[in-house]
Amino acid sequence: MDESEFGGLTVCVVGLGLMGGSMAMALRGKVDTLIGVDKDRAVCRKATKQDVVEDADTDLETGVGLADLVILATPVRAIVEILGQIGPWLSEDATVIDLGSVKRPVIEAMDALPAHVRAIGGHPMCGKETSGLDVAEADLFRRHTFVLCQTARTDDDTLRVAEALCDAIGARPYMLDAERHDTVAAKVSHLPALLSAALVGGVMPGGTVDPATGRVASTGFRDTSRLAASDSVMMADILLSNADAIIDSVNEVYAQLDELMAMVQAGDADALRAHLEGIRQARIGWAEEHGFTT
Amino acid sequence: MDESEFGGLTVCVVGLGLMGGSMAMALRGKVDTLIGVDKDRAVCRKATKQDVVEDADTDLETGVGLADLVILATPVRAIVEILGQIGPWLSEDATVIDLGSVKRPVIEAMDALPAHVRAIGGHPMCGKETSGLDVAEADLFRRHTFVLCQTARTDDDTLRVAEALCDAIGARPYMLDAERHDTVAAKVSHLPALLSAALVGGVMPGGTVDPATGRVASTGFRDTSRLAASDSVMMADILLSNADAIIDSVNEVYAQLDELMAMVQAGDADALRAHLEGIRQARIGWAEEHGFTT
């Protein structure tokens, strides 16, 4: 699919929060018609007024029925629910893609779409700890990986549409099996967010904490606690949808903490240093290999 | 103590790594004489060659004996050890301050210094995940909190020297009781570093991990895993020196993780969302109250 073909599409973005709003902003002027659907009437009004989309409405059936390309940008459990509804409403050549953080349940629901529909799973690896249309931005996806997962409804044309979409928003497409995606995302996305939440929950139970923390905390706490401010509905959906992979990852962290704390309690400085040095080298090696500068 | 008085001092920095090297760089041209001590001869040579200090040597006794102000910038267990040695070598009016991350054992060792010596505990709340003289920088302390802890050897003159030091390096002095410091630092400094290490240890055990993590990981993993690259000798010293407060904090995180995972395993979406939302609000409220912008 070349630029002019992609430019002729009618695109419907479902869910106009941080991800959907940013997607619409990134696509403005690059497609023929851009419409939105959100269950919140106030969000629809704001998205229309601010020209994020040409038109937005709470009516899912009409919105997806008009579209050549449907982009599902709700929390992941809502994506699965919507995929169970929209099959009969989609037009003959429609392509469906999603932006959900967990892929196995989405792919399963896409596999069950009617045979005339094309569908592919997507997960743009970017985001913010803030949420909602107000913090959406057109450059959110730029230079970030956009994971693509094949389904039973993916053909060559589907791949071309997905790649044209990535091209339009400046993202880098990366084909990945859904199961492998969910395992890897559990480790490097879902687990960090969960640990960040547990850190904040542990440090300020019920929101109370020594005010001296405000003077003593520096960039370390700022960075490790940032993800605890993530949208709670999105996070709950992720934890519930990728529970098995996340539980495995949490157990690996428990094992690490237990091992480190046993060394602390034994006062075993040599073992502690050696273990921490191994971890340090692993982080440095990984960051260098994959171009992470901090 | 005014600027000209501070400018007349001979200062000896013990430990020329990230913290001590940065301290020396920040003090260059602001004191009469600036010398360094490091147990590593190559570091001494480099610090002298690069004019980080006017002279550096491995001989602790001579170095501290010459100084009006001794700044101990080694890992915290070495600080305690050095404090046990240098009492007889210090000149009559010498002031000792340290930059260690844990304060109770340091204060205890300072209390045991000879009566003619002045001493105060210090902890600048800044740092990097990298270590050593090569990454030292003069602006490291600028606009950061510099915790000061009184000892039995702290008088008004000691406080004036410590405040003049903070002024010279652009840091913000903040008086805090050593016990309270250690409790607060366990929560917002030591615990985040430990969780970061456990995260990396869990995600890449033995340094092996699916290379797809390099494409899927984004700012979330980058920020939550960054502290795992911290100097392992420094981190081991911190964990061993503040073990009781850190164990308490780790247990609070365990309790939080257990609670969250129980909700995940029960599939209780409402409870999970409510709990995560409480944590989210706590983080947002704390960040707003204390001027953290992310």
HADDOCK unambig.tbl for C-alpha pairs under 7 A between the chains (distance, minus, plus):
assign (segid A and resid 125 and name CA) (segid B and resid 216 and name CA) 6.09 0.50 0.50
assign (segid A and resid 125 and name CA) (segid B and resid 218 and name CA) 6.09 0.50 0.50
assign (segid A and resid 126 and name CA) (segid B and resid 218 and name CA) 6.24 0.50 0.50
assign (segid A and resid 145 and name CA) (segid B and resid 215 and name CA) 6.22 0.50 0.50
assign (segid A and resid 145 and name CA) (segid B and resid 216 and name CA) 6.61 0.50 0.50
assign (segid A and resid 184 and name CA) (segid B and resid 213 and name CA) 5.94 0.50 0.50
assign (segid A and resid 185 and name CA) (segid B and resid 216 and name CA) 6.75 0.50 0.50
assign (segid A and resid 187 and name CA) (segid B and resid 203 and name CA) 5.82 0.50 0.50
assign (segid A and resid 188 and name CA) (segid B and resid 213 and name CA) 6.72 0.50 0.50
assign (segid A and resid 188 and name CA) (segid B and resid 217 and name CA) 5.45 0.50 0.50
assign (segid A and resid 188 and name CA) (segid B and resid 221 and name CA) 5.38 0.50 0.50
assign (segid A and resid 189 and name CA) (segid B and resid 217 and name CA) 6.62 0.50 0.50
assign (segid A and resid 189 and name CA) (segid B and resid 220 and name CA) 6.51 0.50 0.50
assign (segid A and resid 189 and name CA) (segid B and resid 221 and name CA) 6.22 0.50 0.50
assign (segid A and resid 192 and name CA) (segid B and resid 220 and name CA) 6.78 0.50 0.50
assign (segid A and resid 192 and name CA) (segid B and resid 221 and name CA) 6.09 0.50 0.50
assign (segid A and resid 192 and name CA) (segid B and resid 224 and name CA) 6.30 0.50 0.50
assign (segid A and resid 197 and name CA) (segid B and resid 279 and name CA) 6.41 0.50 0.50
assign (segid A and resid 198 and name CA) (segid B and resid 253 and name CA) 5.45 0.50 0.50
assign (segid A and resid 198 and name CA) (segid B and resid 256 and name CA) 5.25 0.50 0.50
assign (segid A and resid 198 and name CA) (segid B and resid 257 and name CA) 5.68 0.50 0.50
assign (segid A and resid 199 and name CA) (segid B and resid 253 and name CA) 5.78 0.50 0.50
assign (segid A and resid 200 and name CA) (segid B and resid 279 and name CA) 6.42 0.50 0.50
assign (segid A and resid 200 and name CA) (segid B and resid 283 and name CA) 6.65 0.50 0.50
assign (segid A and resid 201 and name CA) (segid B and resid 256 and name CA) 6.24 0.50 0.50
assign (segid A and resid 201 and name CA) (segid B and resid 279 and name CA) 5.61 0.50 0.50
assign (segid A and resid 202 and name CA) (segid B and resid 249 and name CA) 6.96 0.50 0.50
assign (segid A and resid 202 and name CA) (segid B and resid 252 and name CA) 4.73 0.50 0.50
assign (segid A and resid 202 and name CA) (segid B and resid 253 and name CA) 4.75 0.50 0.50
assign (segid A and resid 202 and name CA) (segid B and resid 256 and name CA) 6.11 0.50 0.50
assign (segid A and resid 203 and name CA) (segid B and resid 187 and name CA) 5.83 0.50 0.50
assign (segid A and resid 207 and name CA) (segid B and resid 282 and name CA) 4.62 0.50 0.50
assign (segid A and resid 213 and name CA) (segid B and resid 184 and name CA) 5.95 0.50 0.50
assign (segid A and resid 213 and name CA) (segid B and resid 188 and name CA) 6.73 0.50 0.50
assign (segid A and resid 214 and name CA) (segid B and resid 290 and name CA) 5.16 0.50 0.50
assign (segid A and resid 215 and name CA) (segid B and resid 145 and name CA) 6.23 0.50 0.50
assign (segid A and resid 216 and name CA) (segid B and resid 125 and name CA) 6.11 0.50 0.50
assign (segid A and resid 216 and name CA) (segid B and resid 145 and name CA) 6.62 0.50 0.50
assign (segid A and resid 216 and name CA) (segid B and resid 185 and name CA) 6.75 0.50 0.50
assign (segid A and resid 217 and name CA) (segid B and resid 188 and name CA) 5.47 0.50 0.50
assign (segid A and resid 217 and name CA) (segid B and resid 189 and name CA) 6.63 0.50 0.50
assign (segid A and resid 218 and name CA) (segid B and resid 125 and name CA) 6.11 0.50 0.50
assign (segid A and resid 218 and name CA) (segid B and resid 126 and name CA) 6.26 0.50 0.50
assign (segid A and resid 220 and name CA) (segid B and resid 189 and name CA) 6.51 0.50 0.50
assign (segid A and resid 220 and name CA) (segid B and resid 192 and name CA) 6.80 0.50 0.50
assign (segid A and resid 220 and name CA) (segid B and resid 227 and name CA) 6.97 0.50 0.50
assign (segid A and resid 221 and name CA) (segid B and resid 188 and name CA) 5.40 0.50 0.50
assign (segid A and resid 221 and name CA) (segid B and resid 189 and name CA) 6.21 0.50 0.50
assign (segid A and resid 221 and name CA) (segid B and resid 192 and name CA) 6.10 0.50 0.50
assign (segid A and resid 223 and name CA) (segid B and resid 223 and name CA) 5.39 0.50 0.50
assign (segid A and resid 223 and name CA) (segid B and resid 224 and name CA) 6.30 0.50 0.50
assign (segid A and resid 224 and name CA) (segid B and resid 192 and name CA) 6.30 0.50 0.50
assign (segid A and resid 224 and name CA) (segid B and resid 223 and name CA) 6.29 0.50 0.50
assign (segid A and resid 224 and name CA) (segid B and resid 224 and name CA) 4.67 0.50 0.50
assign (segid A and resid 226 and name CA) (segid B and resid 294 and name CA) 6.47 0.50 0.50
assign (segid A and resid 227 and name CA) (segid B and resid 220 and name CA) 6.95 0.50 0.50
assign (segid A and resid 228 and name CA) (segid B and resid 279 and name CA) 6.61 0.50 0.50
assign (segid A and resid 228 and name CA) (segid B and resid 280 and name CA) 5.49 0.50 0.50
assign (segid A and resid 228 and name CA) (segid B and resid 283 and name CA) 6.63 0.50 0.50
assign (segid A and resid 229 and name CA) (segid B and resid 280 and name CA) 4.25 0.50 0.50
assign (segid A and resid 229 and name CA) (segid B and resid 283 and name CA) 6.00 0.50 0.50
assign (segid A and resid 229 and name CA) (segid B and resid 284 and name CA) 6.32 0.50 0.50
assign (segid A and resid 230 and name CA) (segid B and resid 280 and name CA) 6.67 0.50 0.50
assign (segid A and resid 232 and name CA) (segid B and resid 273 and name CA) 5.47 0.50 0.50
assign (segid A and resid 232 and name CA) (segid B and resid 276 and name CA) 5.35 0.50 0.50
assign (segid A and resid 232 and name CA) (segid B and resid 277 and name CA) 5.23 0.50 0.50
assign (segid A and resid 233 and name CA) (segid B and resid 273 and name CA) 5.72 0.50 0.50
assign (segid A and resid 236 and name CA) (segid B and resid 269 and name CA) 6.50 0.50 0.50
assign (segid A and resid 236 and name CA) (segid B and resid 272 and name CA) 5.92 0.50 0.50
assign (segid A and resid 236 and name CA) (segid B and resid 273 and name CA) 5.53 0.50 0.50
assign (segid A and resid 239 and name CA) (segid B and resid 264 and name CA) 6.52 0.50 0.50
assign (segid A and resid 240 and name CA) (segid B and resid 264 and name CA) 5.69 0.50 0.50
assign (segid A and resid 240 and name CA) (segid B and resid 267 and name CA) 6.42 0.50 0.50
assign (segid A and resid 243 and name CA) (segid B and resid 264 and name CA) 6.71 0.50 0.50
assign (segid A and resid 249 and name CA) (segid B and resid 202 and name CA) 6.92 0.50 0.50
assign (segid A and resid 252 and name CA) (segid B and resid 202 and name CA) 4.72 0.50 0.50
assign (segid A and resid 253 and name CA) (segid B and resid 198 and name CA) 5.43 0.50 0.50
assign (segid A and resid 253 and name CA) (segid B and resid 199 and name CA) 5.77 0.50 0.50
assign (segid A and resid 253 and name CA) (segid B and resid 202 and name CA) 4.74 0.50 0.50
assign (segid A and resid 256 and name CA) (segid B and resid 198 and name CA) 5.23 0.50 0.50
assign (segid A and resid 256 and name CA) (segid B and resid 201 and name CA) 6.22 0.50 0.50
assign (segid A and resid 256 and name CA) (segid B and resid 202 and name CA) 6.12 0.50 0.50
assign (segid A and resid 257 and name CA) (segid B and resid 198 and name CA) 5.67 0.50 0.50
assign (segid A and resid 264 and name CA) (segid B and resid 239 and name CA) 6.52 0.50 0.50
assign (segid A and resid 264 and name CA) (segid B and resid 240 and name CA) 5.69 0.50 0.50
assign (segid A and resid 264 and name CA) (segid B and resid 243 and name CA) 6.69 0.50 0.50
assign (segid A and resid 267 and name CA) (segid B and resid 240 and name CA) 6.40 0.50 0.50
assign (segid A and resid 269 and name CA) (segid B and resid 236 and name CA) 6.49 0.50 0.50
assign (segid A and resid 272 and name CA) (segid B and resid 236 and name CA) 5.92 0.50 0.50
assign (segid A and resid 273 and name CA) (segid B and resid 232 and name CA) 5.48 0.50 0.50
assign (segid A and resid 273 and name CA) (segid B and resid 233 and name CA) 5.74 0.50 0.50
assign (segid A and resid 273 and name CA) (segid B and resid 236 and name CA) 5.54 0.50 0.50
assign (segid A and resid 276 and name CA) (segid B and resid 232 and name CA) 5.35 0.50 0.50
assign (segid A and resid 277 and name CA) (segid B and resid 232 and name CA) 5.23 0.50 0.50
assign (segid A and resid 279 and name CA) (segid B and resid 197 and name CA) 6.41 0.50 0.50
assign (segid A and resid 279 and name CA) (segid B and resid 200 and name CA) 6.43 0.50 0.50
assign (segid A and resid 279 and name CA) (segid B and resid 201 and name CA) 5.63 0.50 0.50
assign (segid A and resid 279 and name CA) (segid B and resid 228 and name CA) 6.61 0.50 0.50
assign (segid A and resid 280 and name CA) (segid B and resid 228 and name CA) 5.49 0.50 0.50
assign (segid A and resid 280 and name CA) (segid B and resid 229 and name CA) 4.26 0.50 0.50
assign (segid A and resid 280 and name CA) (segid B and resid 230 and name CA) 6.67 0.50 0.50
assign (segid A and resid 282 and name CA) (segid B and resid 207 and name CA) 4.60 0.50 0.50
assign (segid A and resid 283 and name CA) (segid B and resid 200 and name CA) 6.65 0.50 0.50
assign (segid A and resid 283 and name CA) (segid B and resid 228 and name CA) 6.62 0.50 0.50
assign (segid A and resid 283 and name CA) (segid B and resid 229 and name CA) 5.99 0.50 0.50
assign (segid A and resid 284 and name CA) (segid B and resid 229 and name CA) 6.30 0.50 0.50
assign (segid A and resid 290 and name CA) (segid B and resid 214 and name CA) 5.15 0.50 0.50
assign (segid A and resid 294 and name CA) (segid B and resid 226 and name CA) 6.45 0.50 0.50
